[in-house]
Amino acid sequence: MKQWFLNHEQRYCVLVAKISNQICGWASLNPYSHRRAYQGVADLSIYIHREYRGKGVGKQLLLHLEAAARQNGIYKIVLFTFPFNQGGQGLYRKSGYREVGIFEKQGILDGNPIDVMIMEKLL
Ligand SMILES: CC(C)(COP(=O)(O)OP(=O)(O)OC[C@H]1O[C@@H](n2cnc3c(N)ncnc32)[C@H](O)[C@@H]1OP(=O)(O)O)[C@@H](O)C(=O)NCCC(=O)NCCS
C-alpha cells in the first residue's frame, strides 16, 4: 500500500473524504498509459465505505478529483466498471460520464470471464 501511495503523488493524486474526522472514502487518478500521446488521460478509482454510501460523498470526491486532474494537465478521465455495478454507473452518469462500450470477456471474476464497461468524461 505504501508503494501504491507513493506512486500516487503529484499528477495522479489520491483524495480522501472525511466526516467528523472519520475517513469514509477515497478516490484516485491512475496512469492510463505510459505512452506519451496519452499523457492527458487518467484512469479513475473510487471507493466509499459502506456506511457512508448514498450520502453524496462519492459525488463530492469525484468533483474534487476532476478539479485536481484539470490543474495537472489531465483533460480526460476514463474508467472501467463491471456492467452490473449500478451504483458506480449511477454516480458516473450523474457526473457527466458517457458509456463508450463494452469489452467482452475482459477479466476473470471467480473463475468466470466477465465483460467490462468503459466510460469517459472530457474535463
Ligand atoms: C459507487 C460509489 C463510489 C458511489 O458513491 P456514493 O457516495 O454512494 O454516491 P453518491 O451518494 O455521491 O451518489 C451520487 C449519485 O450517484 C448515483 N448513485 C449512487 N448510488 C447509486 C446506486 N446504488 N444505484 C444507482 N445510482 C446510484 C445517484 O445518481 C446519485 O445521485 P442522487 O443521489 O442525486 O440521485 C459507492 O457506492 C461505492 O464505493 N461502491 C463500491 C465501490 C465501487 O463500486 N466503486 C466503483 C468501481 S468502478
PDBQT file of the ligand as one rigid body, heavy atoms in Angstrom, charges set to zero:
ROOT
HETATM    1  C1  LIG A 201     -20.195   3.745  -6.465  1.00  0.00    +0.000 C 
HETATM    2  C2  LIG A 201     -19.905   4.589  -5.236  1.00  0.00    +0.000 C 
HETATM    3  C3  LIG A 201     -18.485   5.160  -5.342  1.00  0.00    +0.000 C 
HETATM    4  C4  LIG A 201     -20.921   5.759  -5.209  1.00  0.00    +0.000 C 
HETATM    5  O1  LIG A 201     -20.583   6.646  -4.133  1.00  0.00    +0.000 OA
HETATM    6  P1  LIG A 201     -21.719   7.266  -3.203  1.00  0.00    +0.000 P 
HETATM    7  O2  LIG A 201     -21.080   8.177  -2.226  1.00  0.00    +0.000 OA
HETATM    8  O3  LIG A 201     -22.546   6.174  -2.658  1.00  0.00    +0.000 OA
HETATM    9  O4  LIG A 201     -22.583   8.081  -4.270  1.00  0.00    +0.000 OA
HETATM   10  P2  LIG A 201     -23.336   9.461  -4.014  1.00  0.00    +0.000 P 
HETATM   11  O5  LIG A 201     -24.117   9.386  -2.758  1.00  0.00    +0.000 OA
HETATM   12  O6  LIG A 201     -22.369  10.588  -4.145  1.00  0.00    +0.000 OA
HETATM   13  O7  LIG A 201     -24.357   9.493  -5.228  1.00  0.00    +0.000 OA
HETATM   14  C5  LIG A 201     -24.167  10.335  -6.361  1.00  0.00    +0.000 C 
HETATM   15  C6  LIG A 201     -25.105   9.851  -7.478  1.00  0.00    +0.000 C 
HETATM   16  O8  LIG A 201     -24.735   8.550  -7.900  1.00  0.00    +0.000 OA
HETATM   17  C7  LIG A 201     -25.915   7.788  -8.197  1.00  0.00    +0.000 C 
HETATM   18  N1  LIG A 201     -25.958   6.602  -7.328  1.00  0.00    +0.000 N 
HETATM   19  C8  LIG A 201     -25.326   6.432  -6.137  1.00  0.00    +0.000 A 
HETATM   20  N2  LIG A 201     -25.577   5.180  -5.661  1.00  0.00    +0.000 NA
HETATM   21  C9  LIG A 201     -26.356   4.577  -6.580  1.00  0.00    +0.000 A 
HETATM   22  C10 LIG A 201     -26.943   3.272  -6.676  1.00  0.00    +0.000 A 
HETATM   23  N3  LIG A 201     -26.747   2.348  -5.729  1.00  0.00    +0.000 N 
HETATM   24  N4  LIG A 201     -27.675   2.988  -7.772  1.00  0.00    +0.000 NA
HETATM   25  C11 LIG A 201     -27.876   3.897  -8.751  1.00  0.00    +0.000 A 
HETATM   26  N5  LIG A 201     -27.346   5.155  -8.701  1.00  0.00    +0.000 NA
HETATM   27  C12 LIG A 201     -26.599   5.478  -7.640  1.00  0.00    +0.000 A 
HETATM   28  C13 LIG A 201     -27.104   8.687  -7.968  1.00  0.00    +0.000 C 
HETATM   29  O9  LIG A 201     -27.450   9.286  -9.203  1.00  0.00    +0.000 OA
HETATM   30  C14 LIG A 201     -26.556   9.737  -7.043  1.00  0.00    +0.000 C 
HETATM   31  O10 LIG A 201     -27.147  10.977  -7.210  1.00  0.00    +0.000 OA
HETATM   32  P3  LIG A 201     -28.531  11.347  -6.437  1.00  0.00    +0.000 P 
HETATM   33  O11 LIG A 201     -28.350  10.933  -5.012  1.00  0.00    +0.000 OA
HETATM   34  O12 LIG A 201     -28.642  12.821  -6.614  1.00  0.00    +0.000 OA
HETATM   35  O13 LIG A 201     -29.584  10.581  -7.129  1.00  0.00    +0.000 OA
HETATM   36  C15 LIG A 201     -20.073   3.766  -3.936  1.00  0.00    +0.000 C 
HETATM   37  O14 LIG A 201     -21.327   3.158  -3.943  1.00  0.00    +0.000 OA
HETATM   38  C16 LIG A 201     -19.011   2.682  -3.749  1.00  0.00    +0.000 C 
HETATM   39  O15 LIG A 201     -17.963   2.927  -3.162  1.00  0.00    +0.000 OA
HETATM   40  N6  LIG A 201     -19.282   1.457  -4.257  1.00  0.00    +0.000 N 
HETATM   41  C17 LIG A 201     -18.332   0.349  -4.122  1.00  0.00    +0.000 C 
HETATM   42  C18 LIG A 201     -17.049   0.575  -4.899  1.00  0.00    +0.000 C 
HETATM   43  C19 LIG A 201     -17.305   0.793  -6.360  1.00  0.00    +0.000 C 
HETATM   44  O16 LIG A 201     -18.182   0.180  -6.964  1.00  0.00    +0.000 OA
HETATM   45  N7  LIG A 201     -16.516   1.706  -6.958  1.00  0.00    +0.000 N 
HETATM   46  C20 LIG A 201     -16.577   1.975  -8.374  1.00  0.00    +0.000 C 
HETATM   47  C21 LIG A 201     -15.820   0.941  -9.125  1.00  0.00    +0.000 C 
HETATM   48  S1  LIG A 201     -15.980   1.182 -10.868  1.00  0.00    +0.000 SA
ENDROOT
TORSDOF 0
